[in-house]
Amino acid sequence: MQGRLSAWLVKHGLIHRSLGFDYQGIETLQIKPEDWHSIAVILYVYGYNYLRSQCAYDVAPGGLLASVYHLTRIECGIDQPEEVCIKVFVPRKNPGIPSIFWVWKSADFQERESYDMLGISYYNHPRLKRILMPESWIGWPLRKDYIAPNFYEIQDAH
């Protein structure tokens, strides 16, 4: 089922994939990494002026990584603002997405956390460095295939 924003994007020739609606009825769209920055600017101009949250997750062991953006259209006198969820999937090997810091400044720490925990590089981010883990930390702790350094399984302890 195609939502209002998806129909608008199709009308204007903007490539995306509709992923349906979440349990709250919020439209979810998939955008290709190479199209994300230009579509983010278009969404901002269209009225999505608030980045409510950005997060990332590991889709499956050895599979894709996802960067998720929850955008809200804040307007004066509107009780139920329009929301959309954008998902950008990237390959595990050398994952990279254009940073939307220059569109929504609130992406600063959120993209840094996604980089720190999952290793997704956000191109053109002004301060992309570890934020939670020490700079010397090896690996990406929230990846499903991550093995903690010096971690020994109990069955290996005999």
N, CA, C and O atoms as a GROMACS GRO file, in nm:
protein
  632
    1MET      N    1   0.084  -0.118   0.000
    1MET     CA    2   0.000   0.000   0.000
    1MET      C    3   0.089   0.125   0.000
    1MET      O    4   0.184   0.135   0.077
    2GLN      N    5   0.056   0.218  -0.086
    2GLN     CA    6   0.136   0.339  -0.100
    2GLN      C    7   0.076   0.451  -0.017
    2GLN      O    8  -0.045   0.475  -0.020
    3GLY      N    9   0.162   0.521   0.060
    3GLY     CA   10   0.118   0.631   0.142
    3GLY      C   11   0.124   0.763   0.069
    3GLY      O   12   0.161   0.770  -0.048
    4ARG      N   13   0.085   0.868   0.140
    4ARG     CA   14   0.078   1.002   0.082
    4ARG      C   15   0.215   1.051   0.034
    4ARG      O   16   0.227   1.102  -0.078
    5LEU      N   17   0.318   1.036   0.118
    5LEU     CA   18   0.451   1.083   0.080
    5LEU      C   19   0.507   1.000  -0.036
    5LEU      O   20   0.569   1.056  -0.126
    6SER      N   21   0.486   0.871  -0.034
    6SER     CA   22   0.533   0.785  -0.142
    6SER      C   23   0.469   0.827  -0.274
    6SER      O   24   0.538   0.834  -0.376
    7ALA      N   25   0.340   0.855  -0.273
    7ALA     CA   26   0.271   0.901  -0.394
    7ALA      C   27   0.330   1.033  -0.443
    7ALA      O   28   0.347   1.053  -0.563
    8TRP      N   29   0.360   1.122  -0.350
    8TRP     CA   30   0.420   1.251  -0.388
    8TRP      C   31   0.558   1.232  -0.449
    8TRP      O   32   0.592   1.298  -0.547
    9LEU      N   33   0.638   1.143  -0.391
    9LEU     CA   34   0.772   1.116  -0.445
    9LEU      C   35   0.763   1.055  -0.585
    9LEU      O   36   0.841   1.091  -0.673
   10VAL      N   37   0.668   0.963  -0.606
   10VAL     CA   38   0.649   0.903  -0.738
   10VAL      C   39   0.609   1.010  -0.839
   10VAL      O   40   0.661   1.014  -0.951
   11LYS      N   41   0.518   1.096  -0.798
   11LYS     CA   42   0.471   1.205  -0.886
   11LYS      C   43   0.586   1.294  -0.934
   11LYS      O   44   0.585   1.344  -1.046
   12HIS      N   45   0.686   1.312  -0.847
   12HIS     CA   46   0.800   1.397  -0.880
   12HIS      C   47   0.922   1.318  -0.929
   12HIS      O   48   1.032   1.374  -0.940
   13GLY      N   49   0.903   1.190  -0.958
   13GLY     CA   50   1.009   1.108  -1.018
   13GLY      C   51   1.124   1.076  -0.924
   13GLY      O   52   1.237   1.056  -0.970
   14LEU      N   53   1.098   1.071  -0.794
   14LEU     CA   54   1.204   1.041  -0.695
   14LEU      C   55   1.199   0.894  -0.659
   14LEU      O   56   1.097   0.843  -0.613
   15ILE      N   57   1.310   0.826  -0.680
   15ILE     CA   58   1.317   0.682  -0.664
   15ILE      C   59   1.322   0.644  -0.516
   15ILE      O   60   1.401   0.698  -0.439
   16HIS      N   61   1.236   0.551  -0.479
   16HIS     CA   62   1.229   0.499  -0.343
   16HIS      C   63   1.150   0.368  -0.348
   16HIS      O   64   1.104   0.326  -0.454
   17ARG      N   65   1.136   0.306  -0.233
   17ARG     CA   66   1.056   0.184  -0.221
   17ARG      C   67   0.969   0.198  -0.097
   17ARG      O   68   1.020   0.226   0.012
   18SER      N   69   0.841   0.179  -0.112
   18SER     CA   70   0.751   0.186   0.002
   18SER      C   71   0.761   0.055   0.080
   18SER      O   72   0.752  -0.054   0.023
   19LEU      N   73   0.778   0.067   0.212
   19LEU     CA   74   0.784  -0.050   0.299
   19LEU      C   75   0.657  -0.064   0.382
   19LEU      O   76   0.651  -0.142   0.477
   20GLY      N   77   0.554   0.012   0.344
   20GLY     CA   78   0.426   0.005   0.415
   20GLY      C   79   0.419   0.100   0.533
   20GLY      O   80   0.475   0.209   0.530
   21PHE      N   81   0.348   0.056   0.636
   21PHE     CA   82   0.324   0.138   0.753
   21PHE      C   83   0.359   0.061   0.879
   21PHE      O   84   0.344  -0.061   0.883
   22ASP      N   85   0.406   0.131   0.982
   22ASP     CA   86   0.434   0.062   1.109
   22ASP      C   87   0.305   0.050   1.189
   22ASP      O   88   0.198   0.085   1.141
   23TYR      N   89   0.315  -0.001   1.311
   23TYR     CA   90   0.197  -0.027   1.393
   23TYR      C   91   0.121   0.100   1.432
   23TYR      O   92   0.005   0.093   1.472
   24GLN      N   93   0.186   0.217   1.420
   24GLN     CA   94   0.120   0.344   1.451
   24GLN      C   95   0.066   0.412   1.325
   24GLN      O   96   0.011   0.522   1.332
   25GLY      N   97   0.083   0.347   1.212
   25GLY     CA   98   0.036   0.404   1.087
   25GLY      C   99   0.134   0.501   1.022
   25GLY      O  100   0.097   0.576   0.932
   26ILE      N  101   0.260   0.499   1.067
   26ILE     CA  102   0.362   0.587   1.011
   26ILE      C  103   0.421   0.522   0.886
   26ILE      O  104   0.466   0.407   0.889
   27GLU      N  105   0.420   0.597   0.777
   27GLU     CA  106   0.472   0.548   0.650
   27GLU      C  107   0.622   0.523   0.659
   27GLU      O  108   0.696   0.604   0.715
   28THR      N  109   0.666   0.411   0.603
   28THR     CA  110   0.808   0.376   0.603
   28THR      C  111   0.855   0.361   0.458
   28THR      O  112   0.794   0.291   0.378
   29LEU      N  113   0.967   0.430   0.427
   29LEU     CA  114   1.022   0.429   0.292
   29LEU      C  115   1.166   0.384   0.294
   29LEU      O  116   1.240   0.411   0.389
   30GLN      N  117   1.208   0.314   0.188
   30GLN     CA  118   1.348   0.277   0.171
   30GLN      C  119   1.407   0.367   0.064
   30GLN      O  120   1.350   0.382  -0.044
   31ILE      N  121   1.522   0.426   0.094
   31ILE     CA  122   1.593   0.513   0.002
   31ILE      C  123   1.731   0.454  -0.022
   31ILE      O  124   1.794   0.404   0.072
   32LYS      N  125   1.779   0.459  -0.146
   32LYS     CA  126   1.914   0.412  -0.176
   32LYS      C  127   2.016   0.508  -0.116
   32LYS      O  128   1.992   0.629  -0.112
   33PRO      N  129   2.130   0.457  -0.068
   33PRO     CA  130   2.231   0.544  -0.007
   33PRO      C  131   2.274   0.660  -0.097
   33PRO      O  132   2.291   0.773  -0.050
   34GLU      N  133   2.291   0.634  -0.227
   34GLU     CA  134   2.337   0.739  -0.317
   34GLU      C  135   2.232   0.847  -0.341
   34GLU      O  136   2.266   0.958  -0.383
   35ASP      N  137   2.104   0.818  -0.314
   35ASP     CA  138   1.997   0.916  -0.332
   35ASP      C  139   1.959   0.986  -0.202
   35ASP      O  140   1.884   1.084  -0.204
   36TRP      N  141   2.011   0.938  -0.090
   36TRP     CA  142   1.963   0.984   0.040
   36TRP      C  143   1.984   1.134   0.062
   36TRP      O  144   1.891   1.200   0.108
   37HIS      N  145   2.099   1.189   0.033
   37HIS     CA  146   2.121   1.331   0.062
   37HIS      C  147   2.026   1.420  -0.016
   37HIS      O  148   1.967   1.512   0.042
   38SER      N  149   2.010   1.396  -0.144
   38SER     CA  150   1.921   1.483  -0.223
   38SER      C  151   1.776   1.467  -0.180
   38SER      O  152   1.702   1.566  -0.176
   39ILE      N  153   1.733   1.345  -0.148
   39ILE     CA  154   1.595   1.326  -0.101
   39ILE      C  155   1.576   1.388   0.037
   39ILE      O  156   1.468   1.439   0.067
   40ALA      N  157   1.679   1.384   0.122
   40ALA     CA  158   1.669   1.448   0.254
   40ALA      C  159   1.646   1.598   0.238
   40ALA      O  160   1.562   1.655   0.308
   41VAL      N  161   1.718   1.661   0.148
   41VAL     CA  162   1.700   1.805   0.123
   41VAL      C  163   1.558   1.831   0.073
   41VAL      O  164   1.493   1.926   0.116
   42ILE      N  165   1.511   1.747  -0.018
   42ILE     CA  166   1.375   1.762  -0.073
   42ILE      C  167   1.272   1.747   0.038
   42ILE      O  168   1.176   1.824   0.044
   43LEU      N  169   1.289   1.648   0.126
   43LEU     CA  170   1.195   1.628   0.237
   43LEU      C  171   1.195   1.747   0.332
   43LEU      O  172   1.091   1.786   0.384
   44TYR      N  173   1.312   1.805   0.355
   44TYR     CA  174   1.320   1.923   0.441
   44TYR      C  175   1.242   2.039   0.379
   44TYR      O  176   1.165   2.106   0.447
   45VAL      N  177   1.262   2.061   0.250
   45VAL     CA  178   1.191   2.169   0.180
   45VAL      C  179   1.041   2.139   0.176
   45VAL      O  180   0.960   2.232   0.185
   46TYR      N  181   1.004   2.013   0.164
   46TYR     CA  182   0.864   1.970   0.163
   46TYR      C  183   0.796   1.996   0.298
   46TYR      O  184   0.674   2.000   0.306
   47GLY      N  185   0.876   2.013   0.402
   47GLY     CA  186   0.817   2.044   0.532
   47GLY      C  187   0.860   1.958   0.649
   47GLY      O  188   0.824   1.986   0.763
   48TYR      N  189   0.937   1.852   0.622
   48TYR     CA  190   0.986   1.768   0.732
   48TYR      C  191   1.105   1.838   0.796
   48TYR      O  192   1.220   1.811   0.764
   49ASN      N  193   1.073   1.928   0.887
   49ASN     CA  194   1.174   2.018   0.945
   49ASN      C  195   1.232   1.969   1.077
   49ASN      O  196   1.312   2.039   1.139
   50TYR      N  197   1.194   1.850   1.122
   50TYR     CA  198   1.241   1.800   1.251
   50TYR      C  199   1.286   1.654   1.238
   50TYR      O  200   1.207   1.567   1.200
   51LEU      N  201   1.410   1.629   1.270
   51LEU     CA  202   1.461   1.492   1.277
   51LEU      C  203   1.438   1.445   1.420
   51LEU      O  204   1.510   1.484   1.512
   52ARG      N  205   1.336   1.361   1.437
   52ARG     CA  206   1.301   1.315   1.572
   52ARG      C  207   1.405   1.218   1.626
   52ARG      O  208   1.441   1.223   1.743
   53SER      N  209   1.454   1.130   1.538
   53SER     CA  210   1.560   1.039   1.582
   53SER      C  211   1.628   0.976   1.462
   53SER      O  212   1.572   0.967   1.353
   54GLN      N  213   1.749   0.933   1.485
   54GLN     CA  214   1.825   0.854   1.388
   54GLN      C  215   1.887   0.741   1.467
   54GLN      O  216   1.941   0.762   1.575
   55CYS      N  217   1.881   0.622   1.412
   55CYS     CA  218   1.944   0.507   1.476
   55CYS      C  219   1.989   0.412   1.367
   55CYS      O  220   1.964   0.435   1.249
   56ALA      N  221   2.055   0.307   1.406
   56ALA     CA  222   2.100   0.208   1.309
   56ALA      C  223   2.090   0.070   1.372
   56ALA      O  224   2.090   0.056   1.495
   57TYR      N  225   2.081  -0.031   1.288
   57TYR     CA  226   2.078  -0.168   1.338
   57TYR      C  227   2.136  -0.263   1.235
   57TYR      O  228   2.147  -0.232   1.117
   58ASP      N  229   2.172  -0.379   1.283
   58ASP     CA  230   2.226  -0.487   1.201
   58ASP      C  231   2.107  -0.574   1.161
   58ASP      O  232   2.043  -0.634   1.247
   59VAL      N  233   2.077  -0.581   1.032
   59VAL     CA  234   1.959  -0.652   0.984
   59VAL      C  235   1.971  -0.802   1.010
   59VAL      O  236   1.876  -0.864   1.059
   60ALA      N  237   2.085  -0.861   0.978
   60ALA     CA  238   2.105  -1.005   0.998
   60ALA      C  239   2.255  -1.032   1.002
   60ALA      O  240   2.332  -0.959   0.939
   61PRO      N  241   2.298  -1.136   1.074
   61PRO     CA  242   2.441  -1.167   1.076
   61PRO      C  243   2.494  -1.185   0.933
   61PRO      O  244   2.442  -1.266   0.857
   62GLY      N  245   2.597  -1.110   0.899
   62GLY     CA  246   2.655  -1.117   0.766
   62GLY      C  247   2.576  -1.043   0.660
   62GLY      O  248   2.617  -1.039   0.544
   63GLY      N  249   2.464  -0.984   0.698
   63GLY     CA  250   2.376  -0.917   0.602
   63GLY      C  251   2.396  -0.766   0.600
   63GLY      O  252   2.504  -0.715   0.630
   64LEU      N  253   2.291  -0.698   0.566
   64LEU     CA  254   2.295  -0.552   0.554
   64LEU      C  255   2.290  -0.482   0.688
   64LEU      O  256   2.248  -0.540   0.789
   65LEU      N  257   2.333  -0.356   0.688
   65LEU     CA  258   2.316  -0.266   0.802
   65LEU      C  259   2.213  -0.162   0.761
   65LEU      O  260   2.204  -0.128   0.643
   66ALA      N  261   2.136  -0.112   0.856
   66ALA     CA  262   2.032  -0.014   0.824
   66ALA      C  263   2.050   0.112   0.909
   66ALA      O  264   2.078   0.104   1.028
   67SER      N  265   2.035   0.226   0.845
   67SER     CA  266   2.032   0.355   0.914
   67SER      C  267   1.889   0.405   0.902
   67SER      O  268   1.835   0.414   0.792
   68VAL      N  269   1.827   0.438   1.014
   68VAL     CA  270   1.684   0.471   1.019
   68VAL      C  271   1.666   0.615   1.066
   68VAL      O  272   1.727   0.658   1.164
   69TYR      N  273   1.581   0.688   0.995
   69TYR     CA  274   1.554   0.829   1.026
   69TYR      C  275   1.405   0.848   1.046
   69TYR      O  276   1.325   0.809   0.961
   70HIS      N  277   1.366   0.907   1.159
   70HIS     CA  278   1.227   0.940   1.187
   70HIS      C  279   1.211   1.091   1.173
   70HIS      O  280   1.266   1.168   1.252
   71LEU      N  281   1.135   1.132   1.072
   71LEU     CA  282   1.118   1.273   1.042
   71LEU      C  283   0.976   1.318   1.075
   71LEU      O  284   0.881   1.241   1.059
   72THR      N  285   0.963   1.442   1.121
   72THR     CA  286   0.833   1.498   1.157
   72THR      C  287   0.816   1.633   1.089
   72THR      O  288   0.910   1.711   1.075
   73ARG      N  289   0.694   1.657   1.048
   73ARG     CA  290   0.658   1.784   0.985
   73ARG      C  291   0.589   1.870   1.090
   73ARG      O  292   0.469   1.856   1.114
   74ILE      N  293   0.665   1.960   1.153
   74ILE     CA  294   0.612   2.045   1.260
   74ILE      C  295   0.553   2.172   1.200
   74ILE      O  296   0.621   2.244   1.126
   75GLU      N  297   0.427   2.199   1.232
   75GLU     CA  298   0.361   2.321   1.187
   75GLU      C  299   0.282   2.379   1.302
   75GLU      O  300   0.237   2.306   1.391
   76CYS      N  301   0.265   2.508   1.301
   76CYS     CA  302   0.190   2.579   1.405
   76CYS      C  303   0.042   2.537   1.400
   76CYS      O  304  -0.018   2.534   1.293
   77GLY      N  305  -0.014   2.506   1.515
   77GLY     CA  306  -0.156   2.474   1.525
   77GLY      C  307  -0.195   2.333   1.482
   77GLY      O  308  -0.314   2.304   1.472
   78ILE      N  309  -0.100   2.246   1.457
   78ILE     CA  310  -0.129   2.108   1.416
   78ILE      C  311  -0.110   2.016   1.537
   78ILE      O  312  -0.002   2.012   1.597
   79ASP      N  313  -0.216   1.943   1.572
   79ASP     CA  314  -0.211   1.852   1.686
   79ASP      C  315  -0.140   1.721   1.654
   79ASP      O  316  -0.064   1.670   1.736
   80GLN      N  317  -0.163   1.668   1.535
   80GLN     CA  318  -0.106   1.541   1.493
   80GLN      C  319  -0.011   1.566   1.375
   80GLN      O  320  -0.053   1.558   1.260
   81PRO      N  321   0.115   1.597   1.402
   81PRO     CA  322   0.207   1.625   1.291
   81PRO      C  323   0.233   1.501   1.206
   81PRO      O  324   0.232   1.388   1.255
   82GLU      N  325   0.255   1.524   1.078
   82GLU     CA  326   0.283   1.416   0.984
   82GLU      C  327   0.423   1.362   1.010
   82GLU      O  328   0.517   1.438   1.031
   83GLU      N  329   0.436   1.230   1.009
   83GLU     CA  330   0.565   1.166   1.035
   83GLU      C  331   0.597   1.067   0.924
   83GLU      O  332   0.507   1.016   0.856
   84VAL      N  333   0.726   1.040   0.907
   84VAL     CA  334   0.770   0.939   0.812
   84VAL      C  335   0.896   0.873   0.867
   84VAL      O  336   0.975   0.936   0.937
   85CYS      N  337   0.913   0.747   0.833
   85CYS     CA  338   1.033   0.672   0.872
   85CYS      C  339   1.108   0.638   0.744
   85CYS      O  340   1.051   0.579   0.652
   86ILE      N  341   1.236   0.675   0.738
   86ILE     CA  342   1.320   0.647   0.622
   86ILE      C  343   1.424   0.544   0.662
   86ILE      O  344   1.491   0.558   0.765
   87LYS      N  345   1.439   0.440   0.580
   87LYS     CA  346   1.541   0.339   0.604
   87LYS      C  347   1.638   0.338   0.487
   87LYS      O  348   1.598   0.335   0.370
   88VAL      N  349   1.767   0.341   0.520
   88VAL     CA  350   1.872   0.335   0.420
   88VAL      C  351   1.957   0.212   0.452
   88VAL      O  352   2.021   0.207   0.557
   89PHE      N  353   1.957   0.114   0.362
   89PHE     CA  354   2.031  -0.010   0.383
   89PHE      C  355   2.166  -0.002   0.311
   89PHE      O  356   2.175   0.045   0.198
   90VAL      N  357   2.270  -0.049   0.379
   90VAL     CA  358   2.405  -0.049   0.321
   90VAL      C  359   2.470  -0.186   0.343
   90VAL      O  360   2.437  -0.256   0.439
   91PRO      N  361   2.562  -0.223   0.255
   91PRO     CA  362   2.632  -0.351   0.273
   91PRO      C  363   2.724  -0.345   0.394
   91PRO      O  364   2.772  -0.238   0.432
   92ARG      N  365   2.747  -0.458   0.454
   92ARG     CA  366   2.832  -0.470   0.572
   92ARG      C  367   2.976  -0.432   0.543
   92ARG      O  368   3.045  -0.374   0.627
   93LYS      N  369   3.022  -0.466   0.424
   93LYS     CA  370   3.160  -0.435   0.387
   93LYS      C  371   3.166  -0.291   0.337
   93LYS      O  372   3.103  -0.256   0.237
   94ASN      N  373   3.241  -0.208   0.406
   94ASN     CA  374   3.259  -0.067   0.371
   94ASN      C  375   3.127   0.009   0.364
   94ASN      O  376   3.097   0.071   0.261
   95PRO      N  377   3.046   0.007   0.472
   95PRO     CA  378   2.916   0.076   0.469
   95PRO      C  379   2.931   0.227   0.475
   95PRO      O  380   3.008   0.279   0.557
   96GLY      N  381   2.859   0.297   0.391
   96GLY     CA  382   2.865   0.442   0.392
   96GLY      C  383   2.737   0.505   0.343
   96GLY      O  384   2.673   0.457   0.249
   97ILE      N  385   2.701   0.615   0.408
   97ILE     CA  386   2.579   0.690   0.377
   97ILE      C  387   2.614   0.839   0.384
   97ILE      O  388   2.693   0.878   0.470
   98PRO      N  389   2.559   0.921   0.296
   98PRO     CA  390   2.582   1.065   0.311
   98PRO      C  391   2.523   1.115   0.443
   98PRO      O  392   2.411   1.079   0.479
   99SER      N  393   2.598   1.198   0.514
   99SER     CA  394   2.549   1.255   0.639
   99SER      C  395   2.441   1.358   0.609
   99SER      O  396   2.450   1.432   0.511
  100ILE      N  397   2.340   1.362   0.694
  100ILE     CA  398   2.237   1.465   0.679
  100ILE      C  399   2.252   1.572   0.788
  100ILE      O  400   2.158   1.646   0.817
  101PHE      N  401   2.371   1.578   0.847
  101PHE     CA  402   2.402   1.681   0.946
  101PHE      C  403   2.374   1.820   0.892
  101PHE      O  404   2.326   1.907   0.965
  102TRP      N  405   2.404   1.842   0.765
  102TRP     CA  406   2.390   1.975   0.705
  102TRP      C  407   2.244   2.008   0.676
  102TRP      O  408   2.211   2.123   0.646
  103VAL      N  409   2.156   1.909   0.685
  103VAL     CA  410   2.012   1.932   0.667
  103VAL      C  411   1.945   1.946   0.803
  103VAL      O  412   1.872   2.042   0.827
  104TRP      N  413   1.971   1.851   0.891
  104TRP     CA  414   1.918   1.853   1.028
  104TRP      C  415   2.037   1.843   1.123
  104TRP      O  416   2.100   1.737   1.133
  105LYS      N  417   2.068   1.950   1.193
  105LYS     CA  418   2.185   1.954   1.284
  105LYS      C  419   2.173   1.850   1.395
  105LYS      O  420   2.275   1.807   1.450
  106SER      N  421   2.052   1.810   1.430
  106SER     CA  422   2.034   1.713   1.539
  106SER      C  423   2.088   1.574   1.503
  106SER      O  424   2.094   1.486   1.589
  107ALA      N  425   2.128   1.554   1.379
  107ALA     CA  426   2.186   1.425   1.339
  107ALA      C  427   2.329   1.408   1.390
  107ALA      O  428   2.384   1.298   1.381
  108ASP      N  429   2.390   1.512   1.441
  108ASP     CA  430   2.531   1.511   1.481
  108ASP      C  431   2.566   1.392   1.569
  108ASP      O  432   2.638   1.302   1.526
  109PHE      N  433   2.517   1.389   1.692
  109PHE     CA  434   2.553   1.283   1.786
  109PHE      C  435   2.491   1.149   1.747
  109PHE      O  436   2.550   1.044   1.773
  110GLN      N  437   2.373   1.152   1.684
  110GLN     CA  438   2.307   1.028   1.648
  110GLN      C  439   2.384   0.952   1.540
  110GLN      O  440   2.399   0.830   1.549
  111GLU      N  441   2.431   1.023   1.438
  111GLU     CA  442   2.512   0.956   1.336
  111GLU      C  443   2.645   0.911   1.392
  111GLU      O  444   2.697   0.806   1.353
  112ARG      N  445   2.702   0.988   1.485
  112ARG     CA  446   2.827   0.947   1.547
  112ARG      C  447   2.808   0.819   1.628
  112ARG      O  448   2.895   0.733   1.629
  113GLU      N  449   2.696   0.806   1.695
  113GLU     CA  450   2.669   0.684   1.772
  113GLU      C  451   2.652   0.564   1.679
  113GLU      O  452   2.702   0.455   1.708
  114SER      N  453   2.582   0.582   1.567
  114SER     CA  454   2.565   0.474   1.470
  114SER      C  455   2.700   0.433   1.411
  114SER      O  456   2.724   0.315   1.386
  115TYR      N  457   2.786   0.531   1.388
  115TYR     CA  458   2.921   0.500   1.339
  115TYR      C  459   2.998   0.421   1.445
  115TYR      O  460   3.061   0.320   1.414
  116ASP      N  461   2.992   0.466   1.568
  116ASP     CA  462   3.067   0.406   1.677
  116ASP      C  463   3.024   0.262   1.705
  116ASP      O  464   3.108   0.175   1.730
  117MET      N  465   2.894   0.236   1.702
  117MET     CA  466   2.843   0.105   1.740
  117MET      C  467   2.835   0.006   1.624
  117MET      O  468   2.848  -0.115   1.645
  118LEU      N  469   2.813   0.056   1.499
  118LEU     CA  470   2.794  -0.034   1.386
  118LEU      C  471   2.892  -0.014   1.272
  118LEU      O  472   2.897  -0.096   1.180
  119GLY      N  473   2.970   0.092   1.275
  119GLY     CA  474   3.071   0.114   1.172
  119GLY      C  475   3.020   0.174   1.043
  119GLY      O  476   3.089   0.166   0.941
  120ILE      N  477   2.901   0.234   1.045
  120ILE     CA  478   2.850   0.300   0.925
  120ILE      C  479   2.915   0.437   0.914
  120ILE      O  480   2.904   0.519   1.005
  121SER      N  481   2.984   0.462   0.803
  121SER     CA  482   3.046   0.593   0.781
  121SER      C  483   2.943   0.689   0.725
  121SER      O  484   2.868   0.654   0.634
  122TYR      N  485   2.939   0.808   0.779
  122TYR     CA  486   2.849   0.912   0.730
  122TYR      C  487   2.933   1.017   0.661
  122TYR      O  488   2.997   1.100   0.725
  123TYR      N  489   2.932   1.011   0.526
  123TYR     CA  490   3.017   1.100   0.446
  123TYR      C  491   2.983   1.247   0.471
  123TYR      O  492   2.866   1.284   0.482
  124ASN      N  493   3.086   1.329   0.479
  124ASN     CA  494   3.076   1.474   0.500
  124ASN      C  495   3.026   1.513   0.639
  124ASN      O  496   2.985   1.627   0.660
  125HIS      N  497   3.029   1.420   0.732
  125HIS     CA  498   2.997   1.456   0.871
  125HIS      C  499   3.116   1.533   0.926
  125HIS      O  500   3.230   1.489   0.907
  126PRO      N  501   3.094   1.646   0.994
  126PRO     CA  502   3.207   1.730   1.037
  126PRO      C  503   3.295   1.671   1.148
  126PRO      O  504   3.412   1.708   1.160
  127ARG      N  505   3.240   1.580   1.231
  127ARG     CA  506   3.316   1.526   1.345
  127ARG      C  507   3.291   1.377   1.362
  127ARG      O  508   3.263   1.332   1.473
  128LEU      N  509   3.302   1.301   1.256
  128LEU     CA  510   3.273   1.158   1.265
  128LEU      C  511   3.387   1.086   1.336
  128LEU      O  512   3.490   1.055   1.276
  129LYS      N  513   3.366   1.059   1.464
  129LYS     CA  514   3.462   0.984   1.543
  129LYS      C  515   3.385   0.912   1.653
  129LYS      O  516   3.266   0.938   1.674
  130ARG      N  517   3.452   0.824   1.721
  130ARG     CA  518   3.386   0.748   1.828
  130ARG      C  519   3.333   0.843   1.935
  130ARG      O  520   3.395   0.943   1.970
  131ILE      N  521   3.215   0.806   1.986
  131ILE     CA  522   3.150   0.890   2.086
  131ILE      C  523   3.127   0.814   2.216
  131ILE      O  524   3.123   0.874   2.324
  132LEU      N  525   3.111   0.682   2.209
  132LEU     CA  526   3.086   0.600   2.327
  132LEU      C  527   3.204   0.511   2.364
  132LEU      O  528   3.235   0.491   2.481
  133MET      N  529   3.270   0.458   2.263
  133MET     CA  530   3.382   0.368   2.285
  133MET      C  531   3.513   0.446   2.275
  133MET      O  532   3.518   0.550   2.209
  134PRO      N  533   3.620   0.398   2.340
  134PRO     CA  534   3.750   0.465   2.325
  134PRO      C  535   3.798   0.458   2.180
  134PRO      O  536   3.766   0.363   2.109
  135GLU      N  537   3.874   0.557   2.138
  135GLU     CA  538   3.927   0.560   2.001
  135GLU      C  539   4.006   0.434   1.967
  135GLU      O  540   4.012   0.395   1.851
  136SER      N  541   4.066   0.370   2.067
  136SER     CA  542   4.148   0.252   2.045
  136SER      C  543   4.064   0.123   2.028
  136SER      O  544   4.119   0.018   1.998
  137TRP      N  545   3.932   0.132   2.048
  137TRP     CA  546   3.848   0.014   2.043
  137TRP      C  547   3.849  -0.046   1.903
  137TRP      O  548   3.843   0.026   1.804
  138ILE      N  549   3.857  -0.178   1.896
  138ILE     CA  550   3.860  -0.247   1.768
  138ILE      C  551   3.723  -0.309   1.743
  138ILE      O  552   3.670  -0.382   1.828
  139GLY      N  553   3.666  -0.280   1.629
  139GLY     CA  554   3.538  -0.340   1.590
  139GLY      C  555   3.418  -0.255   1.623
  139GLY      O  556   3.429  -0.142   1.670
  140TRP      N  557   3.301  -0.314   1.595
  140TRP     CA  558   3.174  -0.244   1.606
  140TRP      C  559   3.082  -0.326   1.696
  140TRP      O  560   3.024  -0.425   1.650
  141PRO      N  561   3.067  -0.289   1.823
  141PRO     CA  562   3.001  -0.372   1.924
  141PRO      C  563   2.856  -0.413   1.899
  141PRO      O  564   2.813  -0.515   1.954
  142LEU      N  565   2.779  -0.340   1.820
  142LEU     CA  566   2.640  -0.379   1.799
  142LEU      C  567   2.616  -0.463   1.674
  142LEU      O  568   2.502  -0.495   1.641
  143ARG      N  569   2.722  -0.498   1.605
  143ARG     CA  570   2.705  -0.589   1.492
  143ARG      C  571   2.681  -0.730   1.546
  143ARG      O  572   2.742  -0.771   1.645
  144LYS      N  573   2.594  -0.803   1.481
  144LYS     CA  574   2.559  -0.937   1.528
  144LYS      C  575   2.674  -1.036   1.519
  144LYS      O  576   2.673  -1.138   1.588
  145ASP      N  577   2.772  -1.008   1.435
  145ASP     CA  578   2.886  -1.098   1.423
  145ASP      C  579   3.007  -1.049   1.504
  145ASP      O  580   3.118  -1.100   1.485
  146TYR      N  581   2.986  -0.953   1.592
  146TYR     CA  582   3.096  -0.896   1.671
  146TYR      C  583   3.138  -0.995   1.780
  146TYR      O  584   3.053  -1.054   1.848
  147ILE      N  585   3.267  -1.011   1.796
  147ILE     CA  586   3.321  -1.094   1.904
  147ILE      C  587   3.404  -1.002   1.992
  147ILE      O  588   3.499  -0.938   1.946
  148ALA      N  589   3.366  -0.994   2.118
  148ALA     CA  590   3.436  -0.906   2.212
  148ALA      C  591   3.580  -0.953   2.232
  148ALA      O  592   3.605  -1.073   2.246
  149PRO      N  593   3.674  -0.859   2.234
  149PRO     CA  594   3.813  -0.898   2.260
  149PRO      C  595   3.826  -0.962   2.398
  149PRO      O  596   3.762  -0.918   2.494
  150ASN      N  597   3.909  -1.064   2.408
  150ASN     CA  598   3.936  -1.134   2.535
  150ASN      C  599   3.811  -1.195   2.598
  150ASN      O  600   3.803  -1.209   2.720
  151PHE      N  601   3.712  -1.232   2.515
  151PHE     CA  602   3.592  -1.295   2.566
  151PHE      C  603   3.605  -1.446   2.547
  151PHE      O  604   3.634  -1.493   2.437
  152TYR      N  605   3.583  -1.519   2.653
  152TYR     CA  606   3.596  -1.664   2.647
  152TYR      C  607   3.462  -1.727   2.686
  152TYR      O  608   3.404  -1.696   2.790
  153GLU      N  609   3.415  -1.816   2.601
  153GLU     CA  610   3.290  -1.888   2.631
  153GLU      C  611   3.314  -1.981   2.749
  153GLU      O  612   3.424  -2.031   2.767
  154ILE      N  613   3.212  -2.003   2.828
  154ILE     CA  614   3.225  -2.088   2.945
  154ILE      C  615   3.267  -2.230   2.905
  154ILE      O  616   3.347  -2.292   2.974
  155GLN      N  617   3.213  -2.282   2.792
  155GLN     CA  618   3.248  -2.419   2.753
  155GLN      C  619   3.395  -2.429   2.713
  155GLN      O  620   3.450  -2.539   2.711
  156ASP      N  621   3.461  -2.318   2.683
  156ASP     CA  622   3.603  -2.321   2.647
  156ASP      C  623   3.693  -2.306   2.771
  156ASP      O  624   3.815  -2.308   2.759
  157ALA      N  625   3.634  -2.293   2.887
  157ALA     CA  626   3.712  -2.261   3.008
  157ALA      C  627   3.766  -2.383   3.081
  157ALA      O  628   3.832  -2.365   3.184
  158HIS      N  629   3.744  -2.504   3.036
  158HIS     CA  630   3.792  -2.620   3.112
  158HIS      C  631   3.925  -2.664   3.068
  158HIS      O  632   3.980  -2.760   3.122
   0.00000   0.00000   0.00000
